[in-house]
Amino acid sequence: MEIENLSVDAVVVGAGVLGLAISRALAAHGMSVACVGPDHTTPGTASSAAGAMLSPISEISPDWDKKGNLEELEFRIRSSAYYADFLLALNEDDGGSVFYTPGSVVIANLVNESDRRTLAAMRAAAHRYGLRAEPMDPDDVPGLRPARGYDAFEALFLPEEGAVDTVQLLRRLDGLIRATPRAHRIDTFVSELLRAGDRIVGARTAGGSLISAPVVVLAAGAGVQALMDGVREACPGLPRLLAGKGVSAVVTGMPMAYPHVVRTPNRDFACGTHVVPRGDGSIYIGATNRISGTPGSADSVTPGEVHSLLHAAMHEINTGFRAAAFRSVTYGMRPLTTDYHPLVGRTPVPGLYVATGTYRNGLLMAPLIADIVSREVRSGAPADDNPFPADGRLRPANPLGDSIAGIVEEGIGHLASFLLEPGGHLPYDRYRELRSFLIALGRVATDEDDSERAVLRSKFAATPMSEIVPQLFYELADRERAAPQDTRR
Ligand SMILES: Cc1cc2nc3c(=O)[nH]c(=O)nc-3n(C[C@H](O)[C@H](O)[C@H](O)COP(=O)(O)OP(=O)(O)OC[C@H]3O[C@@H](n4cnc5c(N)ncnc54)[C@H](O)[C@@H]3O)c2cc1C
């Protein structure tokens, strides 16, 4: 939809959950707003591909209590507490309620060696923040019927977590904005930000219309980076945004109901396998996770991604998914900053605000972020409860510095996990051995000292490669395992 030129109090760029929630919050405080962006059915929109789990605790990893991780966990807990009122207010207006599923069950199985540690971390975190986390017999988890060999050995019920139906939520927010007299919902892309001196003073739409406003909020998900690039020199130090592509599916025809979310913990790359009931009786299955740039990532769903998603759902959650009917398969680009934390509020550029970097938790965080951004816009000052300000935030230094050995070691740890997908099994203790073997090989390749290479060369000279590989596998893996703890990953 194109428009005549327009003048408003604020332009919000993007109509995913963040753009819509921010537009609504600003309009609720009497501001005239133009929310500019294609609607949520546009391919690549993260919000509509999301399971929309509201997961402060079940999103954590074993290193949850490190600085940075802890701040984000606390922000998720605050976001979760904020949600009840947000939903209540939405559901009070005419126009239908947004379906909410109470409770999440997290299962641990042998697909990933860290599941047990991650569940222990969830229990510890829940205890620390006074949240409920109740052990459950995996046999009692409704809808859990994994394939042989994929049995869950532990389950944790988190009654205060849950999920919303993301499509209903987006439709509802979109409809409310369209019905607000002060708000304009404009279904097009923004091509450029307008500047006057050092200030941002509005936006140009893809059709060439000009919208002037003293405030522009960038909430265009992974699309924020391209818009920021235009004003890059004004905020040179900000962390860059990447796109973490996620594929999900919605199916119908499952013979059982899911009264709660059922999910695995997050694992290296993936965001865990999860099954979420939707308001119309369909079931959402999520999700893959790859930083875009991998083959097929750009603008479609690949067979490999669908295979990985369904393999996990059918083996780890319920073999019955074999006979379900597809309603949709979709993908979204999760906005991810290089320091892994959201970017919220004022930027160093006058008139420019940002709300993104929510990665796996944007549905959960949207109402609280909208409240923070709305307060910063109205006061013009930083909100003292914003833990992720964009003003003054610096791109993190690479923790590995220039160390090639460190990069190889870190990369190989992830490579070993990547090689296990889907399925996750190597016989015996071979996952660890493979990782140790590859790390040891990486060291040989990157070490200044040539003596290791000389030993290897003499082994290869003495024995055919096909015979020496198993021996080397155990030898190098054993040596790596015996290395002092602090030199290991
Ligand atoms: C598969 C998957 C599962 C997920 N599961 C969960 C979950 O269970 N719980 C949770 O809390 N979070 C989840 N997330 C993360 C969550 O979806 C995101 O963090 C959140 O949706 C980001 O919202 P957004 O509005 O910033 O971005 P988006 O939803 O991506 O919206 C941005 C919009 O801006 C538009 N846009 C881009 N460029 C421009 C431009 N120049 N002009 C105008 N518009 C533009 C895009 O087309 C898009 O429509 C999941 C994400 C995925 C992909």
The ligand as an SDF file (V2000), in Angstrom:
LIG
                    3D

 53 58  0  0  0  0  0  0  0  0999 V2000
   11.5730  -20.6710   14.0430 C   0  0  0  0  0  0  0  0  0  0  0  0
   11.5930  -19.6410   15.1350 C   0  0  0  0  0  0  0  0  0  0  0  0
   11.1290  -19.9780   16.4020 C   0  0  0  0  0  0  0  0  0  0  0  0
   11.1170  -19.0240   17.4140 C   0  0  0  0  0  0  0  0  0  0  0  0
   10.5680  -19.3440   18.6180 N   0  0  0  0  0  0  0  0  0  0  0  0
   10.4310  -18.3850   19.5650 C   0  0  0  0  0  0  0  0  0  0  0  0
    9.7660  -18.6580   20.7700 C   0  0  0  0  0  0  0  0  0  0  0  0
    9.2890  -19.7790   20.9870 O   0  0  0  0  0  0  0  0  0  0  0  0
    9.6610  -17.6720   21.7100 N   0  0  0  0  0  0  0  0  0  0  0  0
   10.1550  -16.4120   21.4910 C   0  0  0  0  0  0  0  0  0  0  0  0
   10.0240  -15.5640   22.3700 O   0  0  0  0  0  0  0  0  0  0  0  0
   10.8080  -16.1290   20.3440 N   0  0  0  0  0  0  0  0  0  0  0  0
   10.9560  -17.0730   19.3800 C   0  0  0  0  0  0  0  0  0  0  0  0
   11.6070  -16.7970   18.2260 N   0  0  0  0  0  0  0  0  0  0  0  0
   12.2960  -15.5130   18.0900 C   0  0  0  0  0  0  0  0  0  0  0  0
   11.3350  -14.4060   17.7180 C   0  0  0  0  0  0  0  0  0  0  0  0
   10.5390  -14.8610   16.6660 O   0  0  0  0  0  0  0  0  0  0  0  0
   12.0940  -13.1480   17.3090 C   0  0  0  0  0  0  0  0  0  0  0  0
   13.0360  -12.7830   18.2980 O   0  0  0  0  0  0  0  0  0  0  0  0
   11.1060  -11.9910   17.1270 C   0  0  0  0  0  0  0  0  0  0  0  0
   10.0010  -12.4380   16.3850 O   0  0  0  0  0  0  0  0  0  0  0  0
   11.7290  -10.8270   16.4230 C   0  0  0  0  0  0  0  0  0  0  0  0
   10.6980   -9.9290   16.1450 O   0  0  0  0  0  0  0  0  0  0  0  0
   10.9350   -8.6740   15.2270 P   0  0  0  0  0  0  0  0  0  0  0  0
    9.6530   -7.9580   15.1470 O   0  0  0  0  0  0  0  0  0  0  0  0
   12.1420   -7.9500   15.7000 O   0  0  0  0  0  0  0  0  0  0  0  0
   11.3720   -9.2880   13.8130 O   0  0  0  0  0  0  0  0  0  0  0  0
   10.4490   -9.9670   12.6210 P   0  0  0  0  0  0  0  0  0  0  0  0
    9.3880  -10.7400   13.2570 O   0  0  0  0  0  0  0  0  0  0  0  0
   11.3970  -10.6150   11.7470 O   0  0  0  0  0  0  0  0  0  0  0  0
    9.7850   -8.7130   11.9880 O   0  0  0  0  0  0  0  0  0  0  0  0
   10.5380   -7.7790   11.2630 C   0  0  0  0  0  0  0  0  0  0  0  0
    9.7000   -7.3210   10.0950 C   0  0  0  0  0  0  0  0  0  0  0  0
   10.3640   -6.2060    9.5010 O   0  0  0  0  0  0  0  0  0  0  0  0
   10.2700   -6.3320    8.0960 C   0  0  0  0  0  0  0  0  0  0  0  0
   11.3130   -5.5230    7.4760 N   0  0  0  0  0  0  0  0  0  0  0  0
   12.5950   -5.8610    7.1700 C   0  0  0  0  0  0  0  0  0  0  0  0
   13.2070   -4.8220    6.5620 N   0  0  0  0  0  0  0  0  0  0  0  0
   12.3030   -3.8110    6.5100 C   0  0  0  0  0  0  0  0  0  0  0  0
   12.3280   -2.5010    5.9990 C   0  0  0  0  0  0  0  0  0  0  0  0
   13.4210   -1.9830    5.4080 N   0  0  0  0  0  0  0  0  0  0  0  0
   11.2050   -1.7490    6.0650 N   0  0  0  0  0  0  0  0  0  0  0  0
   10.0730   -2.2310    6.6610 C   0  0  0  0  0  0  0  0  0  0  0  0
    9.9850   -3.4800    7.1690 N   0  0  0  0  0  0  0  0  0  0  0  0
   11.0870   -4.2580    7.0830 C   0  0  0  0  0  0  0  0  0  0  0  0
   10.3880   -7.8180    7.8570 C   0  0  0  0  0  0  0  0  0  0  0  0
    9.8490   -8.1520    6.5860 O   0  0  0  0  0  0  0  0  0  0  0  0
    9.5570   -8.3690    9.0000 C   0  0  0  0  0  0  0  0  0  0  0  0
    8.2210   -8.4810    8.6080 O   0  0  0  0  0  0  0  0  0  0  0  0
   11.6240  -17.7220   17.1760 C   0  0  0  0  0  0  0  0  0  0  0  0
   12.0980  -17.3940   15.9130 C   0  0  0  0  0  0  0  0  0  0  0  0
   12.0640  -18.3400   14.8960 C   0  0  0  0  0  0  0  0  0  0  0  0
   12.5460  -17.9540   13.5170 C   0  0  0  0  0  0  0  0  0  0  0  0
  1  2  1  0
  2  3  1  0
  2 52  2  0
  3  4  2  0
  4  5  1  0
  4 50  1  0
  5  6  2  0
  6  7  1  0
  6 13  1  0
  7  8  2  0
  7  9  1  0
  9 10  1  0
 10 11  2  0
 10 12  1  0
 12 13  2  0
 13 14  1  0
 14 15  1  0
 14 50  1  0
 15 16  1  0
 16 17  1  0
 16 18  1  0
 18 19  1  0
 18 20  1  0
 20 21  1  0
 20 22  1  0
 22 23  1  0
 23 24  1  0
 24 25  2  0
 24 26  1  0
 24 27  1  0
 27 28  1  0
 28 29  2  0
 28 30  1  0
 28 31  1  0
 31 32  1  0
 32 33  1  0
 33 34  1  0
 33 48  1  0
 34 35  1  0
 35 36  1  0
 35 46  1  0
 36 37  1  0
 36 45  1  0
 37 38  2  0
 38 39  1  0
 39 40  1  0
 39 45  2  0
 40 41  1  0
 40 42  2  0
 42 43  1  0
 43 44  2  0
 44 45  1  0
 46 47  1  0
 46 48  1  0
 48 49  1  0
 50 51  2  0
 51 52  1  0
 52 53  1  0
M  END
$$$$
